[in-house]
Amino acid sequence: MSLEAYSVRVDGTSHCFLLAEPGRSASAIVLSLHGTGSTAPEQARLSRMASLADGTGAVVAFPEAVIPRGHGFEWDQELDEPFLLQLIADLVQRFPAAGARVCLTGMSGGARLSCHLAWRRADLVTMVGAVAGLRAGDGPPPSRPVAVVAFHGTADRINPYAGSGTPRWGESVSDAARRWAAGNRLPPDPAEVAVSRTLTRTTYGEPGHPGEVTLWTARGAGHTWPGSPLRGLFVRLLLGRTSMEVDATAELWSFAERHASDP
């Protein structure tokens, strides 16, 4: 699947994104946001989500932040949210058949921004997929239930599973999942399944129920995308082990499919 580069101008700033278009009628619009210090091309490689355009008919966009950070870029909520909202509006207009299904996904800082935007704009977003970056929003609960699926390693040193006490990463991942469940008006007691010795699936609400919140916890895994091995020994040592017991990309889409008819 080829990726085409585009840009949009919002409030005088040019924002870039990559786009994978399906060869048939569009089934959904998926945004995949890179992590802090990363780029749109790197997110496309890591997530492998461009392949969804061929296999499922999804329109997959990889937006890129504008603030430089290391060799890549860092998301800024105030600066980048207008860009993401404009991108969603443009894609909905261009692919009207998929407009009712907008999925925000991302890695690390991209996951965090996806969560905050979906919490506030549930009128636009039907599903969130957060890898190594699940957060709950502030303020009133979402205007309608937003299905949430998340993946996080317990040995993540960058976004610690138990939280770090910082304004950006204060609550634990488990607390973020509970807050999403409460915001989606789900019962407070989840169902927990030990998929293996190192992988647990925690689900609030019935599988497939509107607003379902599912958290995959990989014991001993680091700041990584499950199912996508990292390149380079130094990067693997820095970010930690990648869980290969669940393919986050495949599970994200399977989850989106289960919630295709959510209001």
BADO-542100 format. One record per residue (C-alpha): residue number from 1; residue in three letters; x, y, z; chain. Coordinates in Angstrom, 1 decimal. Layout:
<recs>
- num,residu,c1,c2,c3,chaine
- NUM,ALA,X,Y,Z,A
...
</recs>
This chain:
<recs>
- num,residu,c1,c2,c3,chaine
- 1,MET,0.0,0.0,0.0,A
- 2,SER,1.5,3.3,-1.1,A
- 3,LEU,1.3,6.4,1.1,A
- 4,GLU,0.7,9.8,-0.3,A
- 5,ALA,1.9,13.0,1.4,A
- 6,TYR,-0.5,15.9,1.9,A
- 7,SER,-0.6,19.1,3.9,A
- 8,VAL,-3.3,21.4,5.2,A
- 9,ARG,-3.0,24.9,6.5,A
- 10,VAL,-4.6,25.8,9.8,A
- 11,ASP,-4.3,29.3,11.4,A
- 12,GLY,-1.3,30.1,9.2,A
- 13,THR,0.6,26.9,10.1,A
- 14,SER,1.2,24.1,7.5,A
- 15,HIS,0.5,20.6,8.9,A
- 16,CYS,1.6,17.5,7.1,A
- 17,PHE,0.1,14.0,7.0,A
- 18,LEU,0.4,10.7,5.0,A
- 19,LEU,-2.6,9.0,3.6,A
- 20,ALA,-3.4,5.5,2.6,A
- 21,GLU,-6.6,5.3,0.5,A
- 22,PRO,-8.6,2.1,-0.1,A
- 23,GLY,-9.1,0.8,-3.6,A
- 24,ARG,-12.8,0.4,-2.9,A
- 25,SER,-15.6,2.1,-0.9,A
- 26,ALA,-14.3,3.5,2.3,A
- 27,SER,-15.4,1.7,5.5,A
- 28,ALA,-13.9,3.9,8.2,A
- 29,ILE,-11.6,6.8,8.8,A
- 30,VAL,-8.6,6.0,11.0,A
- 31,LEU,-6.0,8.5,12.3,A
- 32,SER,-2.8,7.0,13.7,A
- 33,LEU,-0.7,9.5,15.7,A
- 34,HIS,3.0,9.1,16.2,A
- 35,GLY,4.7,9.2,19.6,A
- 36,THR,6.8,12.0,21.1,A
- 37,GLY,10.0,12.5,19.1,A
- 38,SER,8.7,10.3,16.2,A
- 39,THR,7.3,11.1,12.8,A
- 40,ALA,4.4,10.1,10.5,A
- 41,PRO,6.6,7.8,8.4,A
- 42,GLU,7.9,6.1,11.6,A
- 43,GLN,4.4,5.6,12.9,A
- 44,ALA,3.3,4.1,9.6,A
- 45,ARG,6.1,1.6,9.8,A
- 46,LEU,5.6,0.8,13.5,A
- 47,SER,1.8,0.5,13.4,A
- 48,ARG,1.5,-1.2,10.0,A
- 49,MET,-1.9,0.4,9.8,A
- 50,ALA,-1.6,1.5,6.2,A
- 51,SER,-2.3,-2.2,5.3,A
- 52,LEU,-5.9,-1.7,6.6,A
- 53,ALA,-6.6,0.3,3.4,A
- 54,ASP,-6.1,-2.7,1.2,A
- 55,GLY,-7.6,-5.3,3.5,A
- 56,THR,-10.5,-3.5,5.1,A
- 57,GLY,-11.3,-0.4,3.1,A
- 58,ALA,-10.2,1.9,5.9,A
- 59,VAL,-8.9,5.4,5.0,A
- 60,VAL,-5.8,5.6,7.2,A
- 61,ALA,-4.1,9.0,7.9,A
- 62,PHE,-0.8,9.5,9.7,A
- 63,PRO,-0.7,13.1,10.9,A
- 64,GLU,2.5,14.8,12.0,A
- 65,ALA,3.0,17.3,14.8,A
- 66,VAL,4.8,20.6,14.1,A
- 67,ILE,6.8,21.2,17.2,A
- 68,PRO,10.4,19.7,16.8,A
- 69,ARG,11.5,17.2,19.4,A
- 70,GLY,14.7,15.2,18.9,A
- 71,HIS,14.8,13.7,15.5,A
- 72,GLY,11.0,14.0,15.2,A
- 73,PHE,8.1,16.0,16.6,A
- 74,GLU,5.9,16.4,19.7,A
- 75,TRP,2.2,17.0,19.9,A
- 76,ASP,0.8,20.1,21.5,A
- 77,GLN,-2.8,20.0,22.4,A
- 78,GLU,-3.6,23.7,21.8,A
- 79,LEU,-1.7,23.8,18.5,A
- 80,ASP,-2.4,20.4,17.0,A
- 81,GLU,-6.1,19.8,17.9,A
- 82,PRO,-7.4,22.3,15.4,A
- 83,PHE,-5.3,20.5,12.8,A
- 84,LEU,-6.7,17.1,13.7,A
- 85,LEU,-10.3,18.4,13.7,A
- 86,GLN,-9.7,20.0,10.3,A
- 87,LEU,-8.2,16.8,9.0,A
- 88,ILE,-11.2,14.7,10.3,A
- 89,ALA,-13.6,17.2,8.7,A
- 90,ASP,-11.7,17.1,5.3,A
- 91,LEU,-11.6,13.3,5.3,A
- 92,VAL,-15.3,13.0,6.2,A
- 93,GLN,-16.2,15.3,3.4,A
- 94,ARG,-13.9,13.4,0.9,A
- 95,PHE,-15.1,9.9,2.1,A
- 96,PRO,-18.7,10.4,3.2,A
- 97,ALA,-19.5,6.7,3.3,A
- 98,ALA,-17.0,6.3,6.2,A
- 99,GLY,-17.8,9.5,8.0,A
- 100,ALA,-19.9,7.9,10.7,A
- 101,ARG,-16.8,5.8,11.8,A
- 102,VAL,-13.9,7.9,12.9,A
- 103,CYS,-11.2,6.0,14.9,A
- 104,LEU,-8.4,7.9,16.7,A
- 105,THR,-5.4,5.8,17.5,A
- 106,GLY,-1.8,6.5,18.5,A
- 107,MET,1.4,5.6,20.3,A
- 108,SER,2.5,7.2,23.5,A
- 109,GLY,2.0,11.0,23.1,A
- 110,GLY,-0.1,10.4,20.1,A
- 111,ALA,-2.3,8.0,22.2,A
- 112,ARG,-2.6,10.6,24.9,A
- 113,LEU,-3.8,13.3,22.5,A
- 114,SER,-6.2,10.9,20.9,A
- 115,CYS,-7.7,10.1,24.2,A
- 116,HIS,-8.1,13.8,25.2,A
- 117,LEU,-9.6,14.7,21.9,A
- 118,ALA,-12.1,11.8,21.8,A
- 119,TRP,-13.2,12.6,25.4,A
- 120,ARG,-14.1,16.1,24.4,A
- 121,ARG,-15.4,15.4,20.9,A
- 122,ALA,-17.3,12.2,21.2,A
- 123,ASP,-19.7,13.7,18.7,A
- 124,LEU,-17.0,13.1,16.1,A
- 125,VAL,-15.0,10.1,17.3,A
- 126,THR,-16.5,6.6,17.7,A
- 127,MET,-13.5,4.7,18.9,A
- 128,VAL,-10.0,5.2,20.5,A
- 129,GLY,-7.0,2.9,20.3,A
- 130,ALA,-4.2,3.8,22.7,A
- 131,VAL,-0.8,2.1,22.7,A
- 132,ALA,1.4,3.0,25.6,A
- 133,GLY,-0.5,6.2,26.3,A
- 134,LEU,-4.0,5.6,27.7,A
- 135,ARG,-5.4,8.7,29.4,A
- 136,ALA,-8.8,9.9,30.5,A
- 137,GLY,-10.0,13.4,29.7,A
- 138,ASP,-10.8,16.2,32.0,A
- 139,GLY,-14.1,18.0,32.5,A
- 140,PRO,-17.6,16.6,31.8,A
- 141,PRO,-18.0,13.0,30.6,A
- 142,PRO,-18.1,12.3,26.9,A
- 143,SER,-21.4,13.3,25.2,A
- 144,ARG,-21.9,9.7,24.1,A
- 145,PRO,-20.0,6.5,24.8,A
- 146,VAL,-16.7,6.1,23.0,A
- 147,ALA,-15.3,2.6,22.6,A
- 148,VAL,-11.7,2.3,24.0,A
- 149,VAL,-9.1,-0.3,23.5,A
- 150,ALA,-5.6,0.1,25.1,A
- 151,PHE,-2.3,-1.7,25.3,A
- 152,HIS,0.4,-1.1,27.9,A
- 153,GLY,3.4,-2.9,29.3,A
- 154,THR,4.1,-3.0,33.0,A
- 155,ALA,7.8,-2.3,32.5,A
- 156,ASP,7.2,0.9,30.4,A
- 157,ARG,9.9,3.3,31.8,A
- 158,ILE,8.7,6.3,29.7,A
- 159,ASN,5.0,6.2,30.6,A
- 160,PRO,5.0,4.0,33.7,A
- 161,TYR,2.1,1.7,34.2,A
- 162,ALA,1.5,3.0,37.7,A
- 163,GLY,1.8,6.6,36.7,A
- 164,SER,4.7,9.0,37.4,A
- 165,GLY,3.1,11.8,39.5,A
- 166,THR,3.7,14.4,36.7,A
- 167,PRO,0.9,16.6,35.3,A
- 168,ARG,1.2,14.8,31.9,A
- 169,TRP,1.3,11.3,33.3,A
- 170,GLY,-0.2,11.4,36.8,A
- 171,GLU,-2.8,8.6,36.9,A
- 172,SER,-2.1,4.9,36.5,A
- 173,VAL,-3.1,3.2,33.3,A
- 174,SER,-5.7,1.1,35.3,A
- 175,ASP,-7.1,4.3,36.8,A
- 176,ALA,-7.4,5.8,33.3,A
- 177,ALA,-9.3,2.7,32.1,A
- 178,ARG,-11.7,3.0,35.1,A
- 179,ARG,-12.3,6.7,34.4,A
- 180,TRP,-13.1,6.0,30.8,A
- 181,ALA,-15.6,3.3,32.0,A
- 182,ALA,-17.2,5.7,34.3,A
- 183,GLY,-17.3,8.4,31.6,A
- 184,ASN,-19.0,5.8,29.3,A
- 185,ARG,-21.5,5.0,32.1,A
- 186,LEU,-20.4,1.4,32.4,A
- 187,PRO,-20.6,-0.8,35.6,A
- 188,PRO,-17.5,-0.3,37.7,A
- 189,ASP,-16.4,-3.9,38.0,A
- 190,PRO,-14.5,-5.3,35.0,A
- 191,ALA,-14.0,-8.8,33.7,A
- 192,GLU,-10.4,-9.8,33.9,A
- 193,VAL,-9.0,-12.7,31.8,A
- 194,ALA,-5.5,-14.1,32.0,A
- 195,VAL,-4.8,-14.7,28.3,A
- 196,SER,-1.3,-16.1,29.2,A
- 197,ARG,1.2,-15.9,32.0,A
- 198,THR,2.2,-12.4,30.9,A
- 199,LEU,-0.9,-11.1,29.1,A
- 200,THR,-4.1,-10.0,30.8,A
- 201,ARG,-7.3,-8.5,29.2,A
- 202,THR,-9.5,-6.3,31.4,A
- 203,THR,-12.9,-5.4,30.0,A
- 204,TYR,-15.5,-2.9,31.3,A
- 205,GLY,-18.9,-3.5,29.8,A
- 206,GLU,-20.0,-6.4,27.6,A
- 207,PRO,-17.8,-7.1,24.6,A
- 208,GLY,-19.2,-5.2,21.7,A
- 209,HIS,-21.4,-3.0,24.0,A
- 210,PRO,-21.3,0.7,23.1,A
- 211,GLY,-18.6,2.3,25.2,A
- 212,GLU,-16.7,-0.9,25.9,A
- 213,VAL,-13.3,-0.3,27.5,A
- 214,THR,-10.7,-3.0,27.1,A
- 215,LEU,-7.2,-2.8,28.5,A
- 216,TRP,-4.5,-5.3,27.4,A
- 217,THR,-1.7,-5.5,30.0,A
- 218,ALA,1.6,-7.1,29.0,A
- 219,ARG,3.6,-8.0,32.0,A
- 220,GLY,7.3,-7.2,31.6,A
- 221,ALA,6.8,-5.4,28.3,A
- 222,GLY,8.1,-1.9,27.7,A
- 223,HIS,7.3,1.3,25.7,A
- 224,THR,6.4,-0.7,22.6,A
- 225,TRP,3.7,-1.6,20.1,A
- 226,PRO,2.6,-5.2,20.6,A
- 227,GLY,3.2,-7.3,17.6,A
- 228,SER,5.8,-4.9,16.0,A
- 229,PRO,9.4,-5.7,16.9,A
- 230,LEU,11.7,-2.8,17.3,A
- 231,ARG,14.7,-2.2,15.0,A
- 232,GLY,18.2,-1.9,16.5,A
- 233,LEU,19.7,-3.2,19.7,A
- 234,PHE,20.0,0.3,21.3,A
- 235,VAL,16.4,1.0,20.7,A
- 236,ARG,15.3,-2.3,22.1,A
- 237,LEU,17.4,-1.8,25.2,A
- 238,LEU,16.0,1.7,25.6,A
- 239,LEU,12.3,1.0,25.1,A
- 240,GLY,12.1,-2.6,26.5,A
- 241,ARG,10.5,-5.9,25.4,A
- 242,THR,7.8,-6.0,22.8,A
- 243,SER,4.9,-8.4,23.6,A
- 244,MET,4.3,-10.7,20.6,A
- 245,GLU,1.3,-12.4,22.3,A
- 246,VAL,-1.2,-9.9,20.9,A
- 247,ASP,-1.0,-8.0,17.6,A
- 248,ALA,-2.2,-4.5,18.5,A
- 249,THR,-2.8,-3.5,14.9,A
- 250,ALA,-5.0,-6.5,14.2,A
- 251,GLU,-6.8,-6.1,17.6,A
- 252,LEU,-7.4,-2.4,17.0,A
- 253,TRP,-9.2,-3.1,13.8,A
- 254,SER,-11.1,-6.1,15.2,A
- 255,PHE,-12.3,-3.9,18.1,A
- 256,ALA,-13.3,-1.1,15.6,A
- 257,GLU,-15.3,-3.7,13.6,A
- 258,ARG,-17.1,-4.9,16.8,A
- 259,HIS,-18.2,-1.3,17.3,A
- 260,ALA,-19.0,-0.4,13.8,A
- 261,SER,-22.7,0.1,14.6,A
- 262,ASP,-22.3,2.0,17.8,A
- 263,PRO,-24.4,5.2,18.0,A
</recs>
